């Protein structure tokens, strides 16, 4: 498959669901009730001049369309002036990754988030966040994921596998102040958090709601979503958010149960446009100091752009990223993904990716070491939801993935590898 053909498929993967959802929304699905604002979701009592809810906070300070809804449902309680909220999931999966370099594994992913928020005055609010995962229980090598690469286990590069998340995914606070009619200024940060770089992390995107496997482009878009040391300052209006971060550029080490040393050695800038509750668009750029342990002292300049759309039961994203190793090559990646809740029970989802990866052969003696290859993955699946309580849902489903790659990789990956995954996802909140 040629590069142009693959890129066209990526664009179609987003365009077709959007068109289908528009038809479905107009003819079959009633208009949903307006989604609560991000301040309401995070327990803010709000002020009259708080920006209208065109967007909601997804991960870190990143925004998604407010029309997605359900971003942070779960358990709610009040303790004096504090509003408390908890949500999360436990996700059991069995995967068979095809080809000679594939593997089979049963594993469990998990994430839990708690927040506490309260007003500081008529125009100021504070929110405390904690996010945790028991993914380290699956072991340092994580789970098999064909053509994924990044980070290490037992001192060796992880290739065709996805590393587990750290126990501490976020320990941060956000303070925001209304500074003018429809305008707020905010400060976010803590020992563990996410800087203003890239789209919202994949596990917080509704477009990836039932994607059991992480994107193979994870280290182009999401690798900074767990950062040991981050401070972000920004301004938000009804249509724009502008922000800047100082953070630690090195990815988390392979000791997933503890804290890494905290530094502020890297920076990023991000601008987000939210023209309506259905759309968010972001561009961002960052300079990361020595992000990958096995690339010595190479710094990285990373640039990303993404568009998110939500309407009715559809959520979709198209994103691009380029990481320029300094010194070194520039490697690009595309991701298109969509989730369509056909009705209250049935869901369809898909993801298409195109990455230029030079980490598939980490052995320095291998003849293909450091050679970049353009690889595509196409994955689609189905989920069936079973409500167990007002805020608890069990989803059962599965997906199938196929790949496009250069012929030079056939001796190592096989000519036409196919991967399959089945899952059961228990969710507290939507």
N, C-alpha and C positions, 0 to 999 in steps of 0.2 A: 504494500500500500504506500503510495507516495505521500510526501509531506502535505501537498495541497489537498489531496483527497481526505487525509486525516483531519486537517483543519476544517474542511467543509463539514465533515461529520460532527466535529465538536460544535460548530455553530448550529447545525441542524438539531443537535441534541437539546439545545436550549430553545430554539425558535419554535420547533414543533410542539413541545408541551405548552408553551405560552399561548400559541394559537388554539390548541385544543382546549386549554383552560378557559380562554375567553368565550369560546362557544359553549362550553359546559356551564360556565357561570351565567351566561345570558339565558340559557334555555332549561337548565336542570336544577341548579343549586340556588336556594334563596340567599339573598345578601346577608352576610353575617353581621352580628351586632358589632359596633365599633370596639376595637381592642383598647384595653386600658393603656395609659401612657407608661413610659419607662419609669417615671417617678412613682406611679401607683404600684407598678410591679415590684419595685424595690422598697416599698413602704414609705414613700415620701408623702407627707401630708399636703405639700404643694403650696404655691402662692398663686395669686390671680394672674401674674404676668409670666408664669412658667410657659416655655414654648409649647405650642400645640403639638399633639402626639403624632407627628409624621413618621417618627422612628422610635425604636425601642433599643435599649442597651442589650447587647448580646453577650460578648465576652470582653473583659477589660473595659475599654471605653468605646469599642467598635459598635456600630449601629446596624440594625436591620429594619425593614419596613414594619411599621406598627400593624399593618394588615395581616402579618403572619399570625399574630395572636398566640396565646399559649406559651410564650417563651419561658415564663418563670411561674407557672402555676404550682400548686403544692399545698403544704400545710402552712397556715397563717395563725398567728397569735399576737396579742398585745400584752406588753409588760410596762405599765405606766405610759410614758410618752414614746416608748420604743415599739416598733412593729417588727415582728420576727417572721421569717419565712424559711422553709426548707423544701428542697426538691432534689430529685436525682433518679438514677436508674441502676439496675443490675442486668447485664446483657450476656446471656449464655450463648455460645456459638460453637459450631463444628464446621471446619473448613477443610477442603481438599484442593490444594493449589497444584495445578497440573504441570507436566513436563519434568525433565530430569532434575531440575533445581527446585521443584515444588516440594511440598511437605503436607502432611495431614495433622490436624490438631484440634482438640476440644479446649476451649478456654472461656474465661469469664472476664468481661470488662465492667467497670463500675465507676460511677461518679456521684458524689453527694455535695450539695451546696447549701450553705446557711447564710442568711443575711440578717442584719439588725440595722434599722434605720429610724431616724427621728428628726424633727425640726430643731434647728438651733435658734431660729428666730422667725419672724414673719417672712424673711427673704432668704434664709440659708437652711441647708439640710446636710446631714451626714449619714453615710451608709458604711457599715463594716461588713466585709465579705470573707468567707472561708469556703474553699472548695478542695475536696479530697478525693482520692481514688485508691482502691485496693488492687489496682493493676499489677503492682510489684509481686503479688502472689503468683503470677503466671511465670515468673523467672526473668532473669536479665535479658534473655534472648527474645522475649515477647512472643508474638505469634507469626506464622508464615504469611507472607504477602508478596506475591511474585512481582519483581521489578522495583520493589521499594528498597531504599538505601538511606543510611544516615545513622549517626551515633555508634556506640560500641557496646559490646558485652564481653566480659572477661578479657579486655584489652584488645579485642579484635573487631574489625568493622562488621556491622550488621548489614547484610545484603539479602534481598528476597525475604526480609522479615521487617515487622514493625515493632519498635521498642515499646515497652510499657510506659505509661505515665508515672510520674512521681506521686508519692503519697500526698504531698502538699502541692496542689495545683494553683491555689491562690490564697494569699493572706494579705489583704489590702483594704484600704479605706478610700472613700470618695467624699469630698466636700464640695458643694456647689452653692453659688450665691447668685441671686437675681441682681443684675447690674443695670438693666434697662428694661423697658417694656418688650417682652418676648426674647430677651437675651440673658443667658447665664454664663458665668465663668466657673470653671471647676478645676480641682486639683485631685489627682488620683495617684496612689502609690502604696508601696509596702515591700516587705522582704521577698514576697513571691507574687508575681502579677504578669500582666501582658502589656507591652508597649504599643504605641500607636503606629503599627506597621502591618499592612495587609488587611484582608477581609476578616470577619469574625472567624474564630477557630472552627474547624469542621464539626466538632461535637456539639457546637451551639447553633449551627445553621439548620433551620428546618428543612432546607433542600437536601440535607444529608441525614434526615431523621432516622432512616432505617438502613443506612449504609454501614454495615458491620465493619468492613475493612476501611482503614484510613486511606486517604488518597496517596497514590505513589508520588504525587507532587507535594507531599506534606512539608518537605524541607525547602520548598520554594515559597510557601505561603504561611504555614502554621508553626514553624519550628520555634518561634519566639513566644508562643502562647503560655509557656511556663518559663519565666525568667526570674532569676534570683537577684532581685534588685531592680526596681523600676519607679520612676517618677514621671507623671504626665500632667501637663497643664494645657488647658484648652478653653475655647469660647464656643458657645452653641447658640444659634438663632433658630427660627422656625424652619429655615431651609438649608443652613450650612453649619458645619462643625469644623473648626480648625484646631489642631493640637500638635504638641511637640513632646517628645519623650527623651529621657536619659535612662539607660538601662544596661544590663550586663549582656554582652554579645555572645558569650560562650554558651552553647547548649548545655542542658543539665547532664551531669556525669551519670555513670551507670549504677551508682549507689542510690537506689530509688527511694529508700525509706527515710533519709535524712535531709539536711539542708546543705546546699552548696555555699561556698563563700560568696558574699554579696559584694557586687561592684557596680559602678555606674561609668562604664568605659565606652559606651556606644550611644548613638542618637538616631532619632527618626522624626519625620514630619508626615502628617496625614491631613487631607482635606476630604470631607464627606458632604455630598449634596443630597438632600432629601426633599425632592420637589412635591411629593404627595405621600400618603400612607402606603402606596403600592410600590414605591421605588426608593432605593438607596444606591448611590454611586460613590466610590472612593478611589483616590489615588494616593500613593504613599511612597516614601523613599527613606532608606536608612543606611547607615554605615555601621557595620558590625565588626567588632574587634575579635579576631581569631575564633569564629563561631564553632568550628569543627575540630575536635581533638586530634584527628588523624591528618589534618592539613597544615600542621605546623603553625607558623605564625601568619598564615594567609588571612588577611582581612576580607570583608565582603561588602560590596555595595549592592543593595537589593531595592528593586523598584517593582511596585505592584499596581494593578488597576482591577476593579471589579464592579459588576452591576448585579443588583439583587432585585427580584420582582416577586410580589406576592399578591394573590387575588383569589378569593373563594378558597378552594382547597389546594391551590397550587403555590408552591414556593420554588424558585429557580435562581440559579446563579451562573454567570459567566465571568471567569477571572483569568488574568494573565500575570506572569511574574518573570523577571529576569534577575539572576544573581551573577554578579561580576566578581570573580575572585581576584584579589589584588596582591601580587600579580597573578595572572591566569586568564582563563577563558571565561566568556559570558555564556551561561546556560539558561535557557528559557523554558517555560512550562505554561500550559493552558489547562483549565478545568471547566467543564460545563456539567452541571448537575441539576436535577429537578426531583421533587416529590409531589405527587398528586394524590390527595385524599379523595378518592372517588365518592365515598360517602362515609358515614360514621364507622363502618366496619372495614372497608377495603381500601388499600393504598397501593399505588404503583410508584416505583422510583428508578432512577437511572443516573449514571455518571459516565462521562467520557473524558479522558485525559490524554495529553500529549506532552511528553517531557524529553528533554535532551540531557542525558545522564552519563557522567563519566566515572561513576563509582561502582559499576557492576562487577569489576574485577580488581579487588583491592590488593591482591598479591603483586608485589613489585616485579616479580620475575615472570608474570604472565604476559604473553605477547599483546594482549588487549588492555593491559593496565593503563588507566588514565585516558583511554580512547572514548570519546563521547558517542553515544548512540541515541537516536531518536526513537522512542518507544511509545506506543499508544495502548491504553486499556479502555475497554468498553464493558460496562457492567449494568445489568438491569435486574429488577426483582419485584416481588410482591409481598405485602404484609397484610395480615388479618388481625384486627384489633378486637380484644375482648375486655369490656369494662368490668372491673372487679369491685370498684367502689367509686365514690364521687371523684376522687383524685388519683386513683390507681388503675392502670391499664396494663394488660398483658398483650403483647403483639407477637404473633407467630409468622414466620416467613422465611424467605430465602432469596438467593440471587445467583446469577451465572455471569462469569466474566470471560471475555476473549481478548486477544492481544494482536497488535500489528507491530512488527519489528523488522530490522534488516536481516537479510539472509545470513550474514556473518554470525548471528547469534543462534542459528538453528542447532549447531552441534552441542550447545550448552542448555538451551531452553526447549528444544524440540521445534518442529515445524509449525504446529498449530496447538499450543497449549490451551486448555480450558480449565477454569477453576469454578468450584461451586461452594456455596456457604449456606447453611441453615441456622436460624437463630430463634431465640425466645427472649424478648425484651420486656422486663418488668419496670414500669415507670411510675414514679410518684410525681404528679404534675403532668402537664401536657408536653 
